[in-house]
Structures are given as C-alpha cells and as structure tokens.
Amino acid sequence: MSKIKIITDSGSDISWERAQELGIRMLPISFTFDGETYYREGLDMSKEEFYEKLSAKDAPVPKTAQVTPIQFIDAFNEEYDNGYDTLIVVTISSKGSGMYQNAVMSANEIMEERGGEIIVVDSMGYSCLYGGAVIHAAKMLASGSSKDEIVEYLKNATSSMHAYFLVEDLLHLKKGGRINAATLVIANMLDIKPILSIKDGLVVQDGKLRGNKRLMKKLTDKAKTDGYDLSGKSVYLLNSACPDTAQELGEALSEAFEGVKLINLRLGSVIGCHGGPALAGFVFSDKFDFDDYEG
C-alpha cells in the first residue's frame, strides 16, 4: 500500500503551524528587498514585519525567488527517506512562476533514480486559490482517500476557483511584470480602478471601476453580474495590509448574499510583493466549499 505525502509551497498562504498540523510538507518561497538578503516566507520575517517594511515611504518593490530544482530534489529525497513512496506536489501557477517546471524536472529525476511516484499538479492559481484545496486534500488523505481520489479532487477544485480583487496602487503589479505600463498610465490618468481576476493562471483585468466611492459594493456587484450567487457559500475574504477595506468588503458581501460564510485571510509576502499593501478581494469556488485556514 502506498504511503502518500502532500507537498506544496508557501505561496499557498497556509500557515506553517497549519501545515505541520495537517502533515503537509511546505517549501518556502523567498523574497528580497535589496537583491542580496533573502527571507524565507513565514520563517525569517513575519507578515507584520513584511508589510511594515513594504508600507514604508520610498520602500523598494520586493522580488520573489522561486523554489529551485535543488530544493525540490532535496525535499523529495527526504520524504522518500522518511518512507513515503508517493508524493503529490501542488505548485503555484506555472504562468506566474517557474516552480511547476522545476518540480516536474526534479520529480522525473528522482523517479528515474529511486522509483516511486511523484505527481505534480499545476494549480494555475495563487494563495487560497490552491491553498484551500490543499488543506482539504490533506484531510482527505487523513480520512483514507486514495491517491487518485485526492489528485482528481485537487484538479477539479483548483480549476473551479474565482477571484475578484482591487489594488490601491498598480505600481507593484507593473514592476513585477503582472500588468503592462499602458494599463498603469491609463488607470492613473482616468482615475480607473481595474477589477483584477485570475484567468488561465494569470492576473488579468476583468472590468474597471471609476472613482473611489463604494468600490467594495461595486466589486461585489461584479460577481452578481457575472452570474454568481454566493448565498450560503464559503468565501475567502482577503487583504494584504488593509483590514478596514476588507471589513467594508465583507459587509458588502454579507448584504448582497444571504448567509455567506466569510473566511478572513491575510495574504502572505508572495502576493504582497506583487499586489502591494493595499490589496483586497474575495475568492470562492463554483463547485466546492472550503475550510478555514486555521481551524
């Protein structure tokens, strides 16, 4: 009988404590402010310290460093040495990082040398768009679900996720290569706030709002216009370092959708590096409900 281990990266925004509790192996993505000193997400710097540094006047835009093939190989070998012969690896979107390719290359090398099975799943998402599914997959594993059941669930769940979010300043997305310069210039000139979403693994503009009034209600209305009814469903309520904005969004969602169950999640440094300290939004699945990240 196979002994299965679930592995993911810290871009999932699963806390290290939660990962340990559920038996998830998590590989840290690193980031740097100065191009020289690298911090492992959630280990070398807390979220509070990260956002305090990011929010400082004239703070440099930080850059992330992906999990390398060597790091994947070391992790796979260690789990094999621990007695696992089947590894299920879920990575951040291949469209935003090379980590999926690194994981596949490393998996092929290890399987050729040591056998076993390493299945790499491209989440095509970020943060809780795959973190929620990974948490549930770990619970499935603990309940005795098979490898095939877990992999099928992960693929179905990650492909069913939808995100709507706004950022106060598009500069971080522009410098990180997530939007083009023309979008930034037009948005600033016309006082436009692009509604951002995740499509095919990429951050894309999915509408636009003008002005600064009732933005959170308008963002909620966009989901309604797109045909989604979130009444009674679990919805991740996200923010980087703007809890007041998130609270306003939560109130708008509760008013628009009866019985909506809001799960608050503060985004980690991977998303913060690219979205900045004033990102707020919500994430949900059109097929599944998900558990709280912490309990």
Secondary structure as a PSIPRED ss2 file (coil, helix, strand):
# PSIPRED VFORMAT (PSIPRED V4.0)

   1 M C   1.000  0.000  0.000
   2 S C   1.000  0.000  0.000
   3 K C   1.000  0.000  0.000
   4 I E   0.000  0.000  1.000
   5 K E   0.000  0.000  1.000
   6 I E   0.000  0.000  1.000
   7 I E   0.000  0.000  1.000
   8 T E   0.000  0.000  1.000
   9 D E   0.000  0.000  1.000
  10 S H   0.000  1.000  0.000
  11 G H   0.000  1.000  0.000
  12 S H   0.000  1.000  0.000
  13 D C   1.000  0.000  0.000
  14 I C   1.000  0.000  0.000
  15 S C   1.000  0.000  0.000
  16 W H   0.000  1.000  0.000
  17 E H   0.000  1.000  0.000
  18 R H   0.000  1.000  0.000
  19 A H   0.000  1.000  0.000
  20 Q H   0.000  1.000  0.000
  21 E H   0.000  1.000  0.000
  22 L H   0.000  1.000  0.000
  23 G C   1.000  0.000  0.000
  24 I C   1.000  0.000  0.000
  25 R E   0.000  0.000  1.000
  26 M E   0.000  0.000  1.000
  27 L E   0.000  0.000  1.000
  28 P C   1.000  0.000  0.000
  29 I C   1.000  0.000  0.000
  30 S E   0.000  0.000  1.000
  31 F E   0.000  0.000  1.000
  32 T E   0.000  0.000  1.000
  33 F C   1.000  0.000  0.000
  34 D C   1.000  0.000  0.000
  35 G C   1.000  0.000  0.000
  36 E C   1.000  0.000  0.000
  37 T C   1.000  0.000  0.000
  38 Y E   0.000  0.000  1.000
  39 Y E   0.000  0.000  1.000
  40 R E   0.000  0.000  1.000
  41 E E   0.000  0.000  1.000
  42 G C   1.000  0.000  0.000
  43 L C   1.000  0.000  0.000
  44 D C   1.000  0.000  0.000
  45 M E   0.000  0.000  1.000
  46 S C   1.000  0.000  0.000
  47 K H   0.000  1.000  0.000
  48 E H   0.000  1.000  0.000
  49 E H   0.000  1.000  0.000
  50 F H   0.000  1.000  0.000
  51 Y H   0.000  1.000  0.000
  52 E H   0.000  1.000  0.000
  53 K H   0.000  1.000  0.000
  54 L H   0.000  1.000  0.000
  55 S H   0.000  1.000  0.000
  56 A C   1.000  0.000  0.000
  57 K C   1.000  0.000  0.000
  58 D C   1.000  0.000  0.000
  59 A C   1.000  0.000  0.000
  60 P C   1.000  0.000  0.000
  61 V C   1.000  0.000  0.000
  62 P C   1.000  0.000  0.000
  63 K E   0.000  0.000  1.000
  64 T E   0.000  0.000  1.000
  65 A E   0.000  0.000  1.000
  66 Q C   1.000  0.000  0.000
  67 V C   1.000  0.000  0.000
  68 T C   1.000  0.000  0.000
  69 P H   0.000  1.000  0.000
  70 I H   0.000  1.000  0.000
  71 Q H   0.000  1.000  0.000
  72 F H   0.000  1.000  0.000
  73 I H   0.000  1.000  0.000
  74 D H   0.000  1.000  0.000
  75 A H   0.000  1.000  0.000
  76 F H   0.000  1.000  0.000
  77 N H   0.000  1.000  0.000
  78 E H   0.000  1.000  0.000
  79 E H   0.000  1.000  0.000
  80 Y H   0.000  1.000  0.000
  81 D H   0.000  1.000  0.000
  82 N C   1.000  0.000  0.000
  83 G C   1.000  0.000  0.000
  84 Y C   1.000  0.000  0.000
  85 D C   1.000  0.000  0.000
  86 T E   0.000  0.000  1.000
  87 L E   0.000  0.000  1.000
  88 I E   0.000  0.000  1.000
  89 V E   0.000  0.000  1.000
  90 V E   0.000  0.000  1.000
  91 T E   0.000  0.000  1.000
  92 I C   1.000  0.000  0.000
  93 S C   1.000  0.000  0.000
  94 S C   1.000  0.000  0.000
  95 K C   1.000  0.000  0.000
  96 G C   1.000  0.000  0.000
  97 S C   1.000  0.000  0.000
  98 G C   1.000  0.000  0.000
  99 M H   0.000  1.000  0.000
 100 Y H   0.000  1.000  0.000
 101 Q H   0.000  1.000  0.000
 102 N H   0.000  1.000  0.000
 103 A H   0.000  1.000  0.000
 104 V H   0.000  1.000  0.000
 105 M H   0.000  1.000  0.000
 106 S H   0.000  1.000  0.000
 107 A H   0.000  1.000  0.000
 108 N H   0.000  1.000  0.000
 109 E H   0.000  1.000  0.000
 110 I H   0.000  1.000  0.000
 111 M H   0.000  1.000  0.000
 112 E H   0.000  1.000  0.000
 113 E H   0.000  1.000  0.000
 114 R H   0.000  1.000  0.000
 115 G C   1.000  0.000  0.000
 116 G C   1.000  0.000  0.000
 117 E E   0.000  0.000  1.000
 118 I E   0.000  0.000  1.000
 119 I E   0.000  0.000  1.000
 120 V E   0.000  0.000  1.000
 121 V E   0.000  0.000  1.000
 122 D E   0.000  0.000  1.000
 123 S C   1.000  0.000  0.000
 124 M C   1.000  0.000  0.000
 125 G C   1.000  0.000  0.000
 126 Y C   1.000  0.000  0.000
 127 S C   1.000  0.000  0.000
 128 C H   0.000  1.000  0.000
 129 L H   0.000  1.000  0.000
 130 Y H   0.000  1.000  0.000
 131 G H   0.000  1.000  0.000
 132 G H   0.000  1.000  0.000
 133 A H   0.000  1.000  0.000
 134 V H   0.000  1.000  0.000
 135 I H   0.000  1.000  0.000
 136 H H   0.000  1.000  0.000
 137 A H   0.000  1.000  0.000
 138 A H   0.000  1.000  0.000
 139 K H   0.000  1.000  0.000
 140 M H   0.000  1.000  0.000
 141 L H   0.000  1.000  0.000
 142 A H   0.000  1.000  0.000
 143 S C   1.000  0.000  0.000
 144 G C   1.000  0.000  0.000
 145 S C   1.000  0.000  0.000
 146 S C   1.000  0.000  0.000
 147 K H   0.000  1.000  0.000
 148 D H   0.000  1.000  0.000
 149 E H   0.000  1.000  0.000
 150 I H   0.000  1.000  0.000
 151 V H   0.000  1.000  0.000
 152 E H   0.000  1.000  0.000
 153 Y H   0.000  1.000  0.000
 154 L H   0.000  1.000  0.000
 155 K H   0.000  1.000  0.000
 156 N H   0.000  1.000  0.000
 157 A H   0.000  1.000  0.000
 158 T H   0.000  1.000  0.000
 159 S C   1.000  0.000  0.000
 160 S C   1.000  0.000  0.000
 161 M E   0.000  0.000  1.000
 162 H E   0.000  0.000  1.000
 163 A E   0.000  0.000  1.000
 164 Y E   0.000  0.000  1.000
 165 F E   0.000  0.000  1.000
 166 L E   0.000  0.000  1.000
 167 V E   0.000  0.000  1.000
 168 E C   1.000  0.000  0.000
 169 D C   1.000  0.000  0.000
 170 L C   1.000  0.000  0.000
 171 L H   0.000  1.000  0.000
 172 H H   0.000  1.000  0.000
 173 L H   0.000  1.000  0.000
 174 K H   0.000  1.000  0.000
 175 K H   0.000  1.000  0.000
 176 G C   1.000  0.000  0.000
 177 G C   1.000  0.000  0.000
 178 R C   1.000  0.000  0.000
 179 I C   1.000  0.000  0.000
 180 N C   1.000  0.000  0.000
 181 A H   0.000  1.000  0.000
 182 A H   0.000  1.000  0.000
 183 T H   0.000  1.000  0.000
 184 L H   0.000  1.000  0.000
 185 V H   0.000  1.000  0.000
 186 I H   0.000  1.000  0.000
 187 A H   0.000  1.000  0.000
 188 N H   0.000  1.000  0.000
 189 M H   0.000  1.000  0.000
 190 L H   0.000  1.000  0.000
 191 D C   1.000  0.000  0.000
 192 I E   0.000  0.000  1.000
 193 K E   0.000  0.000  1.000
 194 P E   0.000  0.000  1.000
 195 I E   0.000  0.000  1.000
 196 L E   0.000  0.000  1.000
 197 S E   0.000  0.000  1.000
 198 I E   0.000  0.000  1.000
 199 K E   0.000  0.000  1.000
 200 D C   1.000  0.000  0.000
 201 G C   1.000  0.000  0.000
 202 L E   0.000  0.000  1.000
 203 V E   0.000  0.000  1.000
 204 V E   0.000  0.000  1.000
 205 Q E   0.000  0.000  1.000
 206 D E   0.000  0.000  1.000
 207 G E   0.000  0.000  1.000
 208 K E   0.000  0.000  1.000
 209 L E   0.000  0.000  1.000
 210 R E   0.000  0.000  1.000
 211 G C   1.000  0.000  0.000
 212 N C   1.000  0.000  0.000
 213 K C   1.000  0.000  0.000
 214 R C   1.000  0.000  0.000
 215 L H   0.000  1.000  0.000
 216 M H   0.000  1.000  0.000
 217 K H   0.000  1.000  0.000
 218 K H   0.000  1.000  0.000
 219 L H   0.000  1.000  0.000
 220 T H   0.000  1.000  0.000
 221 D H   0.000  1.000  0.000
 222 K H   0.000  1.000  0.000
 223 A H   0.000  1.000  0.000
 224 K H   0.000  1.000  0.000
 225 T H   0.000  1.000  0.000
 226 D C   1.000  0.000  0.000
 227 G C   1.000  0.000  0.000
 228 Y C   1.000  0.000  0.000
 229 D C   1.000  0.000  0.000
 230 L C   1.000  0.000  0.000
 231 S C   1.000  0.000  0.000
 232 G C   1.000  0.000  0.000
 233 K C   1.000  0.000  0.000
 234 S E   0.000  0.000  1.000
 235 V E   0.000  0.000  1.000
 236 Y E   0.000  0.000  1.000
 237 L E   0.000  0.000  1.000
 238 L E   0.000  0.000  1.000
 239 N E   0.000  0.000  1.000
 240 S C   1.000  0.000  0.000
 241 A C   1.000  0.000  0.000
 242 C C   1.000  0.000  0.000
 243 P H   0.000  1.000  0.000
 244 D H   0.000  1.000  0.000
 245 T H   0.000  1.000  0.000
 246 A H   0.000  1.000  0.000
 247 Q H   0.000  1.000  0.000
 248 E H   0.000  1.000  0.000
 249 L H   0.000  1.000  0.000
 250 G H   0.000  1.000  0.000
 251 E H   0.000  1.000  0.000
 252 A H   0.000  1.000  0.000
 253 L H   0.000  1.000  0.000
 254 S H   0.000  1.000  0.000
 255 E H   0.000  1.000  0.000
 256 A H   0.000  1.000  0.000
 257 F C   1.000  0.000  0.000
 258 E C   1.000  0.000  0.000
 259 G C   1.000  0.000  0.000
 260 V C   1.000  0.000  0.000
 261 K E   0.000  0.000  1.000
 262 L E   0.000  0.000  1.000
 263 I E   0.000  0.000  1.000
 264 N E   0.000  0.000  1.000
 265 L E   0.000  0.000  1.000
 266 R E   0.000  0.000  1.000
 267 L C   1.000  0.000  0.000
 268 G C   1.000  0.000  0.000
 269 S H   0.000  1.000  0.000
 270 V H   0.000  1.000  0.000
 271 I H   0.000  1.000  0.000
 272 G H   0.000  1.000  0.000
 273 C H   0.000  1.000  0.000
 274 H H   0.000  1.000  0.000
 275 G H   0.000  1.000  0.000
 276 G C   1.000  0.000  0.000
 277 P C   1.000  0.000  0.000
 278 A C   1.000  0.000  0.000
 279 L E   0.000  0.000  1.000
 280 A E   0.000  0.000  1.000
 281 G E   0.000  0.000  1.000
 282 F E   0.000  0.000  1.000
 283 V E   0.000  0.000  1.000
 284 F E   0.000  0.000  1.000
 285 S E   0.000  0.000  1.000
 286 D C   1.000  0.000  0.000
 287 K C   1.000  0.000  0.000
 288 F C   1.000  0.000  0.000
 289 D C   1.000  0.000  0.000
 290 F C   1.000  0.000  0.000
 291 D C   1.000  0.000  0.000
 292 D C   1.000  0.000  0.000
 293 Y C   1.000  0.000  0.000
 294 E C   1.000  0.000  0.000
 295 G C   1.000  0.000  0.000
